[in-house]
């Protein structure tokens, strides 16, 4: 990771903390909002990311942060 990416990651983590989404140990503080670094703990999100490369190669996508708000989350009924 290059220095500018570390700075960006630090800014994102700081904003998540300041806005009450995570604590200092990256634990969630809001019951209906989940924040993960690099990999989620949600099967649906992982399935979506399994073919989400930026270049549309259908390879896995690896975002730095994943935020899931249950307010906007719908599970497939299938």
PDB file of N, CA, C and O in Angstrom, chain B, residues numbered from 101:
ATOM      1  N   UNK B 101       0.852  -1.171   0.000  1.00  0.00           N
ATOM      2  CA  UNK B 101       0.000   0.000   0.000  1.00  0.00           C
ATOM      3  C   UNK B 101       0.898   1.235   0.000  1.00  0.00           C
ATOM      4  O   UNK B 101       1.853   1.327   0.772  1.00  0.00           O
ATOM      5  N   UNK B 102       0.577   2.172  -0.871  1.00  0.00           N
ATOM      6  CA  UNK B 102       1.384   3.383  -0.931  1.00  0.00           C
ATOM      7  C   UNK B 102       0.914   4.376   0.135  1.00  0.00           C
ATOM      8  O   UNK B 102      -0.195   4.275   0.660  1.00  0.00           O
ATOM      9  N   UNK B 103       1.779   5.325   0.434  1.00  0.00           N
ATOM     10  CA  UNK B 103       1.530   6.253   1.543  1.00  0.00           C
ATOM     11  C   UNK B 103       0.188   6.979   1.420  1.00  0.00           C
ATOM     12  O   UNK B 103      -0.519   7.144   2.415  1.00  0.00           O
ATOM     13  N   UNK B 104      -0.166   7.414   0.206  1.00  0.00           N
ATOM     14  CA  UNK B 104      -1.421   8.155   0.053  1.00  0.00           C
ATOM     15  C   UNK B 104      -2.638   7.270   0.361  1.00  0.00           C
ATOM     16  O   UNK B 104      -3.649   7.767   0.857  1.00  0.00           O
ATOM     17  N   UNK B 105      -2.547   5.965   0.072  1.00  0.00           N
ATOM     18  CA  UNK B 105      -3.648   5.061   0.413  1.00  0.00           C
ATOM     19  C   UNK B 105      -3.779   4.905   1.918  1.00  0.00           C
ATOM     20  O   UNK B 105      -4.891   4.803   2.436  1.00  0.00           O
ATOM     21  N   UNK B 106      -2.655   4.886   2.625  1.00  0.00           N
ATOM     22  CA  UNK B 106      -2.701   4.796   4.088  1.00  0.00           C
ATOM     23  C   UNK B 106      -3.356   6.039   4.674  1.00  0.00           C
ATOM     24  O   UNK B 106      -4.132   5.951   5.626  1.00  0.00           O
ATOM     25  N   UNK B 107      -3.042   7.180   4.108  1.00  0.00           N
ATOM     26  CA  UNK B 107      -3.643   8.434   4.577  1.00  0.00           C
ATOM     27  C   UNK B 107      -5.146   8.400   4.339  1.00  0.00           C
ATOM     28  O   UNK B 107      -5.928   8.763   5.218  1.00  0.00           O
ATOM     29  N   UNK B 108      -5.547   7.966   3.155  1.00  0.00           N
ATOM     30  CA  UNK B 108      -6.972   7.876   2.834  1.00  0.00           C
ATOM     31  C   UNK B 108      -7.678   6.902   3.772  1.00  0.00           C
ATOM     32  O   UNK B 108      -8.759   7.204   4.278  1.00  0.00           O
ATOM     33  N   UNK B 109      -7.076   5.738   4.008  1.00  0.00           N
ATOM     34  CA  UNK B 109      -7.672   4.763   4.930  1.00  0.00           C
ATOM     35  C   UNK B 109      -7.813   5.353   6.327  1.00  0.00           C
ATOM     36  O   UNK B 109      -8.833   5.146   6.984  1.00  0.00           O
ATOM     37  N   UNK B 110      -6.816   6.076   6.782  1.00  0.00           N
ATOM     38  CA  UNK B 110      -6.879   6.708   8.101  1.00  0.00           C
ATOM     39  C   UNK B 110      -8.003   7.734   8.169  1.00  0.00           C
ATOM     40  O   UNK B 110      -8.711   7.821   9.173  1.00  0.00           O
ATOM     41  N   UNK B 111      -8.165   8.513   7.099  1.00  0.00           N
ATOM     42  CA  UNK B 111      -9.242   9.501   7.056  1.00  0.00           C
ATOM     43  C   UNK B 111     -10.610   8.825   7.095  1.00  0.00           C
ATOM     44  O   UNK B 111     -11.508   9.287   7.799  1.00  0.00           O
ATOM     45  N   UNK B 112     -10.775   7.737   6.345  1.00  0.00           N
ATOM     46  CA  UNK B 112     -12.053   7.021   6.327  1.00  0.00           C
ATOM     47  C   UNK B 112     -12.357   6.446   7.707  1.00  0.00           C
ATOM     48  O   UNK B 112     -13.470   6.602   8.209  1.00  0.00           O
ATOM     49  N   UNK B 113     -11.381   5.785   8.325  1.00  0.00           N
ATOM     50  CA  UNK B 113     -11.584   5.210   9.656  1.00  0.00           C
ATOM     51  C   UNK B 113     -11.925   6.309  10.656  1.00  0.00           C
ATOM     52  O   UNK B 113     -12.814   6.130  11.489  1.00  0.00           O
ATOM     53  N   UNK B 114     -11.236   7.434  10.585  1.00  0.00           N
ATOM     54  CA  UNK B 114     -11.511   8.548  11.485  1.00  0.00           C
ATOM     55  C   UNK B 114     -12.936   9.065  11.298  1.00  0.00           C
ATOM     56  O   UNK B 114     -13.632   9.337  12.276  1.00  0.00           O
ATOM     57  N   UNK B 115     -13.373   9.201  10.038  1.00  0.00           N
ATOM     58  CA  UNK B 115     -14.736   9.681   9.779  1.00  0.00           C
ATOM     59  C   UNK B 115     -15.775   8.669  10.279  1.00  0.00           C
ATOM     60  O   UNK B 115     -16.817   9.067  10.800  1.00  0.00           O
ATOM     61  N   UNK B 116     -15.505   7.380  10.126  1.00  0.00           N
ATOM     62  CA  UNK B 116     -16.421   6.359  10.630  1.00  0.00           C
ATOM     63  C   UNK B 116     -16.521   6.425  12.155  1.00  0.00           C
ATOM     64  O   UNK B 116     -17.599   6.239  12.720  1.00  0.00           O
ATOM     65  N   UNK B 117     -15.396   6.691  12.815  1.00  0.00           N
ATOM     66  CA  UNK B 117     -15.391   6.812  14.284  1.00  0.00           C
ATOM     67  C   UNK B 117     -16.114   8.072  14.731  1.00  0.00           C
ATOM     68  O   UNK B 117     -16.960   8.021  15.624  1.00  0.00           O
ATOM     69  N   UNK B 118     -15.789   9.195  14.120  1.00  0.00           N
ATOM     70  CA  UNK B 118     -16.384  10.480  14.501  1.00  0.00           C
ATOM     71  C   UNK B 118     -17.902  10.460  14.323  1.00  0.00           C
ATOM     72  O   UNK B 118     -18.633  11.065  15.108  1.00  0.00           O
ATOM     73  N   UNK B 119     -18.369   9.764  13.292  1.00  0.00           N
ATOM     74  CA  UNK B 119     -19.798   9.719  13.011  1.00  0.00           C
ATOM     75  C   UNK B 119     -20.515   8.560  13.699  1.00  0.00           C
ATOM     76  O   UNK B 119     -21.683   8.290  13.417  1.00  0.00           O
ATOM     77  N   UNK B 120     -19.812   7.879  14.600  1.00  0.00           N
ATOM     78  CA  UNK B 120     -20.448   6.874  15.446  1.00  0.00           C
ATOM     79  C   UNK B 120     -20.742   5.531  14.802  1.00  0.00           C
ATOM     80  O   UNK B 120     -21.615   4.803  15.273  1.00  0.00           O
ATOM     81  N   UNK B 121     -20.032   5.190  13.737  1.00  0.00           N
ATOM     82  CA  UNK B 121     -20.251   3.894  13.097  1.00  0.00           C
ATOM     83  C   UNK B 121     -19.389   2.794  13.705  1.00  0.00           C
ATOM     84  O   UNK B 121     -19.830   1.647  13.787  1.00  0.00           O
ATOM     85  N   UNK B 122     -18.182   3.115  14.130  1.00  0.00           N
ATOM     86  CA  UNK B 122     -17.265   2.131  14.718  1.00  0.00           C
ATOM     87  C   UNK B 122     -16.579   2.736  15.933  1.00  0.00           C
ATOM     88  O   UNK B 122     -16.520   3.955  16.094  1.00  0.00           O
ATOM     89  N   UNK B 123     -16.057   1.846  16.792  1.00  0.00           N
ATOM     90  CA  UNK B 123     -15.259   2.335  17.917  1.00  0.00           C
ATOM     91  C   UNK B 123     -13.778   2.256  17.541  1.00  0.00           C
ATOM     92  O   UNK B 123     -13.441   1.960  16.395  1.00  0.00           O
ATOM     93  N   UNK B 124     -12.909   2.517  18.493  1.00  0.00           N
ATOM     94  CA  UNK B 124     -11.470   2.521  18.243  1.00  0.00           C
ATOM     95  C   UNK B 124     -10.895   1.169  17.859  1.00  0.00           C
ATOM     96  O   UNK B 124      -9.780   1.094  17.343  1.00  0.00           O
ATOM     97  N   UNK B 125     -11.645   0.100  18.106  1.00  0.00           N
ATOM     98  CA  UNK B 125     -11.203  -1.249  17.744  1.00  0.00           C
ATOM     99  C   UNK B 125     -11.936  -1.782  16.515  1.00  0.00           C
ATOM    100  O   UNK B 125     -11.924  -2.985  16.254  1.00  0.00           O
ATOM    101  N   UNK B 126     -12.567  -0.895  15.767  1.00  0.00           N
ATOM    102  CA  UNK B 126     -13.287  -1.205  14.534  1.00  0.00           C
ATOM    103  C   UNK B 126     -14.523  -2.080  14.787  1.00  0.00           C
ATOM    104  O   UNK B 126     -14.963  -2.815  13.903  1.00  0.00           O
ATOM    105  N   UNK B 127     -15.070  -1.993  15.992  1.00  0.00           N
ATOM    106  CA  UNK B 127     -16.315  -2.704  16.301  1.00  0.00           C
ATOM    107  C   UNK B 127     -17.487  -1.792  15.969  1.00  0.00           C
ATOM    108  O   UNK B 127     -17.416  -0.585  16.198  1.00  0.00           O
ATOM    109  N   UNK B 128     -18.573  -2.362  15.428  1.00  0.00           N
ATOM    110  CA  UNK B 128     -19.724  -1.528  15.065  1.00  0.00           C
ATOM    111  C   UNK B 128     -20.426  -0.946  16.288  1.00  0.00           C
ATOM    112  O   UNK B 128     -20.521  -1.595  17.329  1.00  0.00           O
ATOM    113  N   UNK B 129     -20.911   0.276  16.150  1.00  0.00           N
ATOM    114  CA  UNK B 129     -21.633   0.947  17.226  1.00  0.00           C
ATOM    115  C   UNK B 129     -23.117   1.103  16.908  1.00  0.00           C
ATOM    116  O   UNK B 129     -23.924   1.351  17.803  1.00  0.00           O
ATOM    117  N   UNK B 130     -23.473   0.959  15.646  1.00  0.00           N
ATOM    118  CA  UNK B 130     -24.875   1.073  15.256  1.00  0.00           C
ATOM    119  C   UNK B 130     -25.404  -0.316  14.945  1.00  0.00           C
ATOM    120  O   UNK B 130     -24.762  -1.098  14.243  1.00  0.00           O
ATOM    121  N   UNK B 131     -26.585  -0.612  15.478  1.00  0.00           N
ATOM    122  CA  UNK B 131     -27.160  -1.943  15.357  1.00  0.00           C
ATOM    123  C   UNK B 131     -27.490  -2.344  13.920  1.00  0.00           C
ATOM    124  O   UNK B 131     -27.376  -3.516  13.562  1.00  0.00           O
ATOM    125  N   UNK B 132     -27.892  -1.393  13.107  1.00  0.00           N
ATOM    126  CA  UNK B 132     -28.344  -1.699  11.754  1.00  0.00           C
ATOM    127  C   UNK B 132     -27.347  -1.334  10.655  1.00  0.00           C
ATOM    128  O   UNK B 132     -27.674  -1.421   9.471  1.00  0.00           O
ATOM    129  N   UNK B 133     -26.141  -0.928  11.034  1.00  0.00           N
ATOM    130  CA  UNK B 133     -25.124  -0.572  10.051  1.00  0.00           C
ATOM    131  C   UNK B 133     -23.862  -1.379  10.350  1.00  0.00           C
ATOM    132  O   UNK B 133     -23.342  -1.362  11.465  1.00  0.00           O
ATOM    133  N   UNK B 134     -23.386  -2.082   9.329  1.00  0.00           N
ATOM    134  CA  UNK B 134     -22.188  -2.909   9.480  1.00  0.00           C
ATOM    135  C   UNK B 134     -21.056  -2.319   8.656  1.00  0.00           C
ATOM    136  O   UNK B 134     -21.266  -1.889   7.522  1.00  0.00           O
ATOM    137  N   UNK B 135     -19.863  -2.299   9.219  1.00  0.00           N
ATOM    138  CA  UNK B 135     -18.689  -1.792   8.526  1.00  0.00           C
ATOM    139  C   UNK B 135     -17.609  -2.860   8.596  1.00  0.00           C
ATOM    140  O   UNK B 135     -17.266  -3.350   9.672  1.00  0.00           O
ATOM    141  N   UNK B 136     -17.080  -3.212   7.431  1.00  0.00           N
ATOM    142  CA  UNK B 136     -16.004  -4.197   7.374  1.00  0.00           C
ATOM    143  C   UNK B 136     -14.839  -3.632   6.582  1.00  0.00           C
ATOM    144  O   UNK B 136     -15.026  -2.796   5.698  1.00  0.00           O
ATOM    145  N   UNK B 137     -13.645  -4.087   6.898  1.00  0.00           N
ATOM    146  CA  UNK B 137     -12.456  -3.723   6.139  1.00  0.00           C
ATOM    147  C   UNK B 137     -12.094  -4.906   5.243  1.00  0.00           C
ATOM    148  O   UNK B 137     -11.833  -6.005   5.732  1.00  0.00           O
ATOM    149  N   UNK B 138     -12.082  -4.678   3.944  1.00  0.00           N
ATOM    150  CA  UNK B 138     -11.654  -5.634   2.913  1.00  0.00           C
ATOM    151  C   UNK B 138     -12.581  -6.811   2.653  1.00  0.00           C
ATOM    152  O   UNK B 138     -12.718  -7.216   1.498  1.00  0.00           O
ATOM    153  N   UNK B 139     -13.207  -7.366   3.642  1.00  0.00           N
ATOM    154  CA  UNK B 139     -14.038  -8.555   3.459  1.00  0.00           C
ATOM    155  C   UNK B 139     -15.219  -8.480   4.423  1.00  0.00           C
ATOM    156  O   UNK B 139     -15.058  -8.113   5.587  1.00  0.00           O
ATOM    157  N   UNK B 140     -16.388  -8.825   3.939  1.00  0.00           N
ATOM    158  CA  UNK B 140     -17.569  -8.744   4.796  1.00  0.00           C
ATOM    159  C   UNK B 140     -17.797 -10.048   5.551  1.00  0.00           C
ATOM    160  O   UNK B 140     -17.126 -11.053   5.319  1.00  0.00           O
ATOM    161  N   UNK B 141     -18.749  -9.999   6.446  1.00  0.00           N
ATOM    162  CA  UNK B 141     -19.201 -11.193   7.153  1.00  0.00           C
ATOM    163  C   UNK B 141     -20.617 -11.523   6.703  1.00  0.00           C
ATOM    164  O   UNK B 141     -21.375 -12.159   7.436  1.00  0.00           O
ATOM    165  N   UNK B 142     -20.973 -11.091   5.497  1.00  0.00           N
ATOM    166  CA  UNK B 142     -22.304 -11.263   4.958  1.00  0.00           C
ATOM    167  C   UNK B 142     -22.197 -12.039   3.651  1.00  0.00           C
ATOM    168  O   UNK B 142     -21.513 -11.615   2.720  1.00  0.00           O
ATOM    169  N   UNK B 143     -22.866 -13.157   3.591  1.00  0.00           N
ATOM    170  CA  UNK B 143     -22.754 -14.045   2.429  1.00  0.00           C
ATOM    171  C   UNK B 143     -23.225 -13.364   1.139  1.00  0.00           C
ATOM    172  O   UNK B 143     -22.594 -13.522   0.094  1.00  0.00           O
ATOM    173  N   UNK B 144     -24.318 -12.616   1.203  1.00  0.00           N
ATOM    174  CA  UNK B 144     -24.830 -11.938   0.015  1.00  0.00           C
ATOM    175  C   UNK B 144     -23.832 -10.914  -0.506  1.00  0.00           C
ATOM    176  O   UNK B 144     -23.590 -10.841  -1.711  1.00  0.00           O
ATOM    177  N   UNK B 145     -23.251 -10.125   0.390  1.00  0.00           N
ATOM    178  CA  UNK B 145     -22.250  -9.138  -0.015  1.00  0.00           C
ATOM    179  C   UNK B 145     -21.046  -9.844  -0.627  1.00  0.00           C
ATOM    180  O   UNK B 145     -20.546  -9.421  -1.669  1.00  0.00           O
ATOM    181  N   UNK B 146     -20.576 -10.915   0.009  1.00  0.00           N
ATOM    182  CA  UNK B 146     -19.438 -11.663  -0.533  1.00  0.00           C
ATOM    183  C   UNK B 146     -19.744 -12.227  -1.919  1.00  0.00           C
ATOM    184  O   UNK B 146     -18.888 -12.205  -2.803  1.00  0.00           O
ATOM    185  N   UNK B 147     -20.957 -12.728  -2.107  1.00  0.00           N
ATOM    186  CA  UNK B 147     -21.351 -13.247  -3.426  1.00  0.00           C
ATOM    187  C   UNK B 147     -21.324 -12.134  -4.472  1.00  0.00           C
ATOM    188  O   UNK B 147     -20.841 -12.338  -5.585  1.00  0.00           O
ATOM    189  N   UNK B 148     -21.843 -10.956  -4.115  1.00  0.00           N
ATOM    190  CA  UNK B 148     -21.832  -9.831  -5.047  1.00  0.00           C
ATOM    191  C   UNK B 148     -20.410  -9.397  -5.401  1.00  0.00           C
ATOM    192  O   UNK B 148     -20.122  -9.070  -6.552  1.00  0.00           O
ATOM    193  N   UNK B 149     -19.532  -9.398  -4.410  1.00  0.00           N
ATOM    194  CA  UNK B 149     -18.148  -8.984  -4.646  1.00  0.00           C
ATOM    195  C   UNK B 149     -17.322 -10.043  -5.376  1.00  0.00           C
ATOM    196  O   UNK B 149     -16.246  -9.744  -5.894  1.00  0.00           O
ATOM    197  N   UNK B 150     -17.822 -11.275  -5.418  1.00  0.00           N
ATOM    198  CA  UNK B 150     -17.052 -12.349  -6.034  1.00  0.00           C
ATOM    199  C   UNK B 150     -16.825 -12.135  -7.531  1.00  0.00           C
ATOM    200  O   UNK B 150     -15.935 -12.750  -8.117  1.00  0.00           O
ATOM    201  N   UNK B 151     -17.629 -11.265  -8.151  1.00  0.00           N
ATOM    202  CA  UNK B 151     -17.471 -10.964  -9.583  1.00  0.00           C
ATOM    203  C   UNK B 151     -17.518  -9.461  -9.826  1.00  0.00           C
ATOM    204  O   UNK B 151     -18.063  -9.007 -10.832  1.00  0.00           O
ATOM    205  N   UNK B 152     -16.954  -8.701  -8.920  1.00  0.00           N
ATOM    206  CA  UNK B 152     -17.099  -7.242  -8.975  1.00  0.00           C
ATOM    207  C   UNK B 152     -15.797  -6.501  -9.230  1.00  0.00           C
ATOM    208  O   UNK B 152     -15.539  -5.475  -8.601  1.00  0.00           O
ATOM    209  N   UNK B 153     -14.976  -6.999 -10.137  1.00  0.00           N
ATOM    210  CA  UNK B 153     -13.713  -6.305 -10.405  1.00  0.00           C
ATOM    211  C   UNK B 153     -13.980  -4.964 -11.093  1.00  0.00           C
ATOM    212  O   UNK B 153     -14.979  -4.807 -11.794  1.00  0.00           O
ATOM    213  N   UNK B 154     -13.092  -4.013 -10.889  1.00  0.00           N
ATOM    214  CA  UNK B 154     -13.230  -2.687 -11.501  1.00  0.00           C
ATOM    215  C   UNK B 154     -13.169  -2.770 -13.024  1.00  0.00           C
ATOM    216  O   UNK B 154     -13.809  -1.980 -13.718  1.00  0.00           O
ATOM    217  N   UNK B 155     -12.404  -3.722 -13.538  1.00  0.00           N
ATOM    218  CA  UNK B 155     -12.202  -3.838 -14.986  1.00  0.00           C
ATOM    219  C   UNK B 155     -13.204  -4.775 -15.659  1.00  0.00           C
ATOM    220  O   UNK B 155     -13.056  -5.123 -16.830  1.00  0.00           O
ATOM    221  N   UNK B 156     -14.213  -5.172 -14.909  1.00  0.00           N
ATOM    222  CA  UNK B 156     -15.276  -6.043 -15.421  1.00  0.00           C
ATOM    223  C   UNK B 156     -14.742  -7.373 -15.943  1.00  0.00           C
ATOM    224  O   UNK B 156     -15.209  -7.881 -16.963  1.00  0.00           O
ATOM    225  N   UNK B 157     -13.772  -7.924 -15.244  1.00  0.00           N
ATOM    226  CA  UNK B 157     -13.199  -9.213 -15.635  1.00  0.00           C
ATOM    227  C   UNK B 157     -13.927 -10.371 -14.961  1.00  0.00           C
ATOM    228  O   UNK B 157     -13.590 -11.533 -15.184  1.00  0.00           O
ATOM    229  N   UNK B 158     -14.919 -10.057 -14.142  1.00  0.00           N
ATOM    230  CA  UNK B 158     -15.667 -11.041 -13.352  1.00  0.00           C
ATOM    231  C   UNK B 158     -14.807 -11.744 -12.315  1.00  0.00           C
ATOM    232  O   UNK B 158     -15.173 -12.808 -11.815  1.00  0.00           O
ATOM    233  N   UNK B 159     -13.671 -11.151 -11.993  1.00  0.00           N
ATOM    234  CA  UNK B 159     -12.853 -11.632 -10.883  1.00  0.00           C
ATOM    235  C   UNK B 159     -13.335 -10.929  -9.622  1.00  0.00           C
ATOM    236  O   UNK B 159     -14.081  -9.954  -9.705  1.00  0.00           O
ATOM    237  N   UNK B 160     -12.916 -11.415  -8.450  1.00  0.00           N
ATOM    238  CA  UNK B 160     -13.379 -10.787  -7.204  1.00  0.00           C
ATOM    239  C   UNK B 160     -12.963  -9.321  -7.085  1.00  0.00           C
ATOM    240  O   UNK B 160     -11.897  -8.916  -7.549  1.00  0.00           O
ATOM    241  N   UNK B 161     -13.833  -8.546  -6.450  1.00  0.00           N
ATOM    242  CA  UNK B 161     -13.524  -7.161  -6.127  1.00  0.00           C
ATOM    243  C   UNK B 161     -13.146  -7.082  -4.661  1.00  0.00           C
ATOM    244  O   UNK B 161     -13.748  -7.754  -3.824  1.00  0.00           O
ATOM    245  N   UNK B 162     -12.162  -6.272  -4.349  1.00  0.00           N
ATOM    246  CA  UNK B 162     -11.685  -6.150  -2.975  1.00  0.00           C
ATOM    247  C   UNK B 162     -11.680  -4.683  -2.556  1.00  0.00           C
ATOM    248  O   UNK B 162     -10.635  -4.033  -2.602  1.00  0.00           O
ATOM    249  N   UNK B 163     -12.832  -4.153  -2.148  1.00  0.00           N
ATOM    250  CA  UNK B 163     -12.864  -2.759  -1.694  1.00  0.00           C
ATOM    251  C   UNK B 163     -12.157  -2.618  -0.347  1.00  0.00           C
ATOM    252  O   UNK B 163     -12.058  -3.579   0.416  1.00  0.00           O
ATOM    253  N   UNK B 164     -11.676  -1.430  -0.071  1.00  0.00           N
ATOM    254  CA  UNK B 164     -11.004  -1.187   1.208  1.00  0.00           C
ATOM    255  C   UNK B 164     -11.985  -1.284   2.370  1.00  0.00           C
ATOM    256  O   UNK B 164     -11.668  -1.840   3.421  1.00  0.00           O
ATOM    257  N   UNK B 165     -13.186  -0.732   2.167  1.00  0.00           N
ATOM    258  CA  UNK B 165     -14.208  -0.742   3.208  1.00  0.00           C
ATOM    259  C   UNK B 165     -15.550  -1.127   2.605  1.00  0.00           C
ATOM    260  O   UNK B 165     -15.858  -0.777   1.465  1.00  0.00           O
ATOM    261  N   UNK B 166     -16.337  -1.847   3.379  1.00  0.00           N
ATOM    262  CA  UNK B 166     -17.681  -2.230   2.970  1.00  0.00           C
ATOM    263  C   UNK B 166     -18.625  -1.746   4.072  1.00  0.00           C
ATOM    264  O   UNK B 166     -18.419  -2.037   5.250  1.00  0.00           O
ATOM    265  N   UNK B 167     -19.647  -1.015   3.679  1.00  0.00           N
ATOM    266  CA  UNK B 167     -20.634  -0.522   4.638  1.00  0.00           C
ATOM    267  C   UNK B 167     -21.998  -1.028   4.197  1.00  0.00           C
ATOM    268  O   UNK B 167     -22.417  -0.802   3.062  1.00  0.00           O
ATOM    269  N   UNK B 168     -22.680  -1.705   5.091  1.00  0.00           N
ATOM    270  CA  UNK B 168     -24.007  -2.251   4.812  1.00  0.00           C
ATOM    271  C   UNK B 168     -24.985  -1.662   5.819  1.00  0.00           C
ATOM    272  O   UNK B 168     -24.854  -1.866   7.026  1.00  0.00           O
ATOM    273  N   UNK B 169     -25.963  -0.930   5.305  1.00  0.00           N
ATOM    274  CA  UNK B 169     -27.022  -0.361   6.141  1.00  0.00           C
ATOM    275  C   UNK B 169     -28.272  -1.206   5.915  1.00  0.00           C
ATOM    276  O   UNK B 169     -28.779  -1.279   4.796  1.00  0.00           O
ATOM    277  N   UNK B 170     -28.767  -1.840   6.971  1.00  0.00           N
ATOM    278  CA  UNK B 170     -29.925  -2.725   6.845  1.00  0.00           C
ATOM    279  C   UNK B 170     -31.149  -2.002   6.296  1.00  0.00           C
ATOM    280  O   UNK B 170     -32.052  -2.634   5.747  1.00  0.00           O
ATOM    281  N   UNK B 171     -31.182  -0.700   6.440  1.00  0.00           N
ATOM    282  CA  UNK B 171     -32.306   0.085   5.935  1.00  0.00           C
ATOM    283  C   UNK B 171     -32.424  -0.063   4.415  1.00  0.00           C
ATOM    284  O   UNK B 171     -33.524   0.013   3.869  1.00  0.00           O
ATOM    285  N   UNK B 172     -31.295  -0.273   3.735  1.00  0.00           N
ATOM    286  CA  UNK B 172     -31.279  -0.383   2.275  1.00  0.00           C
ATOM    287  C   UNK B 172     -31.014  -1.792   1.778  1.00  0.00           C
ATOM    288  O   UNK B 172     -30.824  -2.002   0.580  1.00  0.00           O
ATOM    289  N   UNK B 173     -31.001  -2.739   2.667  1.00  0.00           N
ATOM    290  CA  UNK B 173     -30.630  -4.117   2.329  1.00  0.00           C
ATOM    291  C   UNK B 173     -31.859  -4.989   2.162  1.00  0.00           C
ATOM    292  O   UNK B 173     -32.714  -5.051   3.046  1.00  0.00           O
ATOM    293  N   UNK B 174     -31.941  -5.660   1.027  1.00  0.00           N
ATOM    294  CA  UNK B 174     -33.017  -6.611   0.775  1.00  0.00           C
ATOM    295  C   UNK B 174     -32.396  -7.947   0.386  1.00  0.00           C
ATOM    296  O   UNK B 174     -31.551  -8.012  -0.507  1.00  0.00           O
ATOM    297  N   UNK B 175     -32.810  -8.985   1.044  1.00  0.00           N
ATOM    298  CA  UNK B 175     -32.338 -10.321   0.700  1.00  0.00           C
ATOM    299  C   UNK B 175     -33.153 -10.855  -0.459  1.00  0.00           C
ATOM    300  O   UNK B 175     -34.342 -10.564  -0.589  1.00  0.00           O
ATOM    301  N   UNK B 176     -32.497 -11.640  -1.298  1.00  0.00           N
ATOM    302  CA  UNK B 176     -33.235 -12.341  -2.351  1.00  0.00           C
ATOM    303  C   UNK B 176     -34.135 -13.375  -1.726  1.00  0.00           C
ATOM    304  O   UNK B 176     -33.744 -14.044  -0.770  1.00  0.00           O
ATOM    305  N   UNK B 177     -35.299 -13.512  -2.234  1.00  0.00           N
ATOM    306  CA  UNK B 177     -36.222 -14.505  -1.699  1.00  0.00           C
ATOM    307  C   UNK B 177     -35.992 -15.878  -2.310  1.00  0.00           C
ATOM    308  O   UNK B 177     -36.622 -16.852  -1.897  1.00  0.00           O
ATOM    309  N   UNK B 178     -35.099 -15.967  -3.288  1.00  0.00           N
ATOM    310  CA  UNK B 178     -34.838 -17.259  -3.929  1.00  0.00           C
ATOM    311  C   UNK B 178     -33.805 -18.063  -3.200  1.00  0.00           C
ATOM    312  O   UNK B 178     -33.478 -19.174  -3.618  1.00  0.00           O
TER     313      UNK B 178
END
